[in-house]
């Protein structure tokens, strides 16, 4: 059975008159009759009783009518969803995000997307920048909110926000008592960073930051989460940078010192250059609205 056959039956059942049903369908009587007979042959039983004076539903037709209406409604809904998905008004997005973005940016983005594009489903996963980059290149994410810069020919980045960074020093460090520091004062330190599943800056972002301020860092990667890195700082094994929203002033053994250089964690939306998900347009629009 096809959509035209179902429409012919439903409208005839509503009108109980072939002439009026044919008029609504922009048909003449014979083609309408053929559509219904074909449907009845397909089902294997009469759905309508026809006389010269009236049309009535058979018991089978009465049982079939609500199901036919539901099928037509479902087909219309599916077609509408396909059109809305193609136009970027509905669909599914897989989004990665940095821990710092979850506190500073993600709640506003979520509220805006819910209000303006409720039919776009977002599956969000917290991942560090290297893991987001790998997932994008593998086709496992559609977009990522991650630390910039991201260096890869297949990826495109749109800067969004800048989050102040603080230096995390062991409390016993000679500079821990300062009210502020210049980044170059930490040039001789060993910088701790971590991947995967962390919000401290991955090595390429640390290198970019330090080189911008004339510092050539010595970097040591630490396995685990950001808390593991800060724990290593507390043990006196090095220093790190922590986004301001993630600073825990009660952290034992660590002092967080502001940086006078205006050092920031630059967060952007990163996608593949050949990204084709239409819902990305809605995501970009919402990000522009909440960061503009």
C-alpha positions, -999 to 999 in steps of 0.1 A, spaced: 0 0 0 12 35 -7 4 70 7 -21 78 -21 -41 47 -15 -43 54 23 -53 91 16 -80 79 -8 -95 56 18 -93 80 47 -109 109 29 -136 87 14 -142 73 49 -145 109 62 -168 121 34 -188 88 29 -193 101 -6 -171 93 -36 -178 126 -54 -168 148 -25 -138 126 -17 -127 128 -54 -130 166 -53 -108 169 -22 -82 146 -38 -84 165 -71 -94 133 -88 -124 119 -108 -145 90 -96 -129 62 -115 -93 68 -104 -105 71 -68 -123 38 -71 -92 21 -85 -70 34 -56 -94 20 -30 -99 -13 -48 -61 -17 -51 -58 -11 -13 -86 -36 -6 -69 -62 -28 -37 -56 -9 -53 -60 25 -75 -89 13 -109 -76 24 -134 -49 15 -131 -17 35 -161 2 21 -196 -9 11 -208 10 -20 -244 14 -32 -259 39 -56 -271 59 -26 -245 57 1 -210 46 11 -204 29 45 -175 14 62 -173 -23 67 -163 -36 101 -128 -41 86 -128 -5 74 -139 8 108 -109 -11 124 -85 0 97 -94 37 96 -76 49 128 -46 29 119 -45 44 84 -48 79 99 -20 72 123 2 59 94 -5 91 74 3 113 103 35 94 110 45 97 73 38 135 74 58 138 106 87 119 92 87 141 60 86 172 81 114 160 104 135 152 73 129 187 59 137 204 93 168 183 97 181 192 62 175 229 70 192 227 104 161 232 125 162 196 139 187 168 142 214 155 164 248 170 174 277 152 191 296 179 211 328 177 230 337 202 256 365 213 278 359 213 316 364 250 319 337 255 292 312 235 312 312 262 339 317 293 319 299 287 285 280 254 283 250 263 306 243 295 286 246 276 253 223 248 265 196 273 276 198 292 243 197 260 221 167 247 241 148 279 237 156 284 200 161 249 186 143 224 209 143 198 181 181 195 180 194 169 204 228 175 217 249 147 231 277 164 251 309 146 263 336 162 285 370 155 269 404 172 269 415 190 238 437 162 223 409 137 228 383 160 212 407 166 182 411 129 177 373 122 180 366 150 154 391 135 130 376 100 135 341 113 128 330 106 164 322 143 172 305 170 151 321 199 170 342 206 201 346 234 226 383 232 232 415 251 240 431 270 212 452 269 191 445 236 175 469 228 148 456 205 121 449 210 84 415 193 85 402 213 114 387 248 115 385 269 147 362 298 157 374 317 188 347 322 214 358 333 248 389 340 269 391 326 304 418 341 328 444 316 338 461 315 372 495 299 380 492 270 404 524 268 426 534 246 455 526 266 487 563 263 496 574 279 463 594 311 468 569 330 446 538 316 462 534 346 485 532 371 456 499 388 447 507 384 410 533 371 387 546 375 352 547 343 332 584 347 324 591 344 361 582 308 359 604 301 328 628 278 347 599 257 362 588 223 351 553 226 337 529 198 344 501 190 320 478 161 315 459 141 290 435 124 286 402 136 303 415 168 318 410 205 318 446 216 323 461 228 291 476 202 268 512 206 256 506 226 224 485 252 242 510 256 270 538 260 244 518 286 224 511 306 256 546 305 269 563 312 236 539 342 232 555 356 263 591 346 255 592 315 276 604 281 264 587 257 288 598 223 301 567 202 299 560 169 317 527 151 310 509 136 340 483 108 336 449 113 351 426 143 356 432 180 364 430 172 401 459 147 396 480 174 381 472 199 409 480 171 434 515 168 418 518 206 421 510 202 458 538 176 461 563 201 447 568 184 414 561 214 392 537 242 383 506 244 360 480 268 347 444 265 359 414 283 344 399 307 369 365 290 371 382 258 382 404 272 409 398 256 443 411 281 469 409 254 496 433 231 477 458 219 503 495 226 494 487 248 463 487 285 459 469 301 429 485 333 418 471 357 391 492 365 361 499 401 352 504 393 315 467 388 309 472 351 301 440 334 291 426 301 281 412 307 246 383 285 240 368 280 205 345 259 186 364 234 164 349 215 135 362 196 105 365 217 75 343 193 55 317 191 83 282 185 68 258 183 98 232 210 91 226 215 128 260 231 131 245 263 118 221 265 148 250 257 172 271 286 157 241 309 160 236 301 196 272 305 205 273 339 188 243 349 208 257 339 242 292 351 236 285 383 216 
